[in-house]
């Protein structure tokens, strides 16, 4: 056996020279690993949260938060135009079962249930709910913190107070620890203390149900100007364990040293020992309410602009190792609207949504800090409008509600980033291509097929879309312009897959969706062209392929795989087996089945059929075959024979398999500079009992 790959390349190149017509069928399919699959399941609709006598479309979903263990979901429903405008809290299991209206937990002295409460938080096991309530007592009203015990259906003050705070105070952006036994209030000025002979400015905490305790004084921070100004100080977040509180401080607002970089990220414990853990920047943004640190506070994220100037300065997201005080940048944007981000309790994943780079988009993108990879968990081809998005739970799920005004889309949804097919959404069993790689060459196309099931039945699948990904993202940081793939019968950026017997689909309504004309996009590749993927990646290169499925119940599935793009035929993997359906009809000769084969090259623009002639037996009594005719199977013009017949009496020694001689053939190119021997192996029988063969090996004839 000599240079296997070289021989294949030469043979395929000759075939391409002879013809570029598209084949009728695909003799080989090459599986592509499903690298990522997620389910987006609609667990509640508007009718599940309606109350009173109004129609379902009067009701909307509000904020949503999940317990860290993933057992309970806390969310709000609202009816602004009901006879009495009202917002109600609900708790529900992760699959939408066991929904419970908690509106009765609100204190009886709250006179308005439309705007009376804020800032819901749920503890890690879903047993305690915290919220801020407004009691109307005059022009300014009073505000209180309450905790509701779900099991006991009991509500009490979460913070003992003799009087309320002004609603204009920022003290109510509170946090809790993992079990809900401790509360951490935002910055607050408690006024003059006669004993201390100073104002008590800074941070306070309390045991749930207890009184406030002052534990951090802003006067202890380094400062050159505006030292007592509370506006220089902002709490960003708190770890669920270890009482690590993260905040920012501007040490020199007046820029006495001429620099505008004086805002740093700090953390403190309940003993008030503050440590700065980052460089100082022009500005640091507020922390995300869903969490900015891992459970123990060993890792924290923050968004900042390092230095302001007249040019557009990137907003950057960095991950900080608290103990080491070291950081690394993981996301950025030059967009004016920026992005939001929060960290999972494990400290491994960051969920980012918003603008990316110069021209890109974070579609609820999960950044995996361990593998240094990213993956969009949202898609442009899903519903375009969503409201509040929850935190990521320990089982790598999160929740959101749609603000789409249609009954079909409106609802509460669960995103399961590790689905195993047990969701309401469809499930992708396999993704295959008709070649192991796509050749970047005019006239070369490949097909793809995707096997899909739906819990409600295969006829419940509404739409299947294919689109390219760049490093796990639908829109990278740079403008991709036109996508790197071309779909001749589809739109410029994606294509529909079909299960109706068209577009290369073999059997209608069998749950296998197909499209047969995927090519590379060769137009507009100049330095000023719109097709820029080829300017960022050197071939051969792997391109992400995303399948987006929507069913008729408005559940979605995303499944991602990879397709190799190459401009070098030698880069095609050495997989030449014909694993496809039955080949051409086989006739009978001398009571022995005459074998045939359809060989599908890695370049999907042709399929080669080969017919063999029986030549008798050799000296050992084995049956001998040689190649009779061969040609391309055409889609429109029938079969056209081309090439040259083997002039040898017979080819190499033949062994016996299943009582039938295994054929081989020698192909000689018209130019005489190539002679290739092809070995075939028995591949069973078709439904008519005829023998099927497939190409097994190729070697050069010396």
PyMOL commands that set and color helices and strands:
alter all, ss='L'
color gray80, all
select helices_A, chain A and resi 4-18+46-48+56-58+103-105+218-220+230-232+458-460+533-536+569-571
alter helices_A, ss='H'
color red, helices_A
select strands_A, chain A and resi 30-32+36-44+60-66+72-79+86-93+100-101+117-122+128-135+142-149+154-157+175-176+182-184+188-193+198-207+213-217+233-238+245-250+263-268+274-276+283-284+299-305+315-321+326-333+339-343+349-356+360-368+373-376+386-389+397-402+412-416+427-433+438-439+446-453+461-469+485-487+494-496+512-520+541-551+556-566+588-589+592-593+596-600+607-617+623-633+639-641+656-657+660-661+664-668+675-685+691-700
alter strands_A, ss='S'
color yellow, strands_A
deselect
rebuild
show_as cartoon
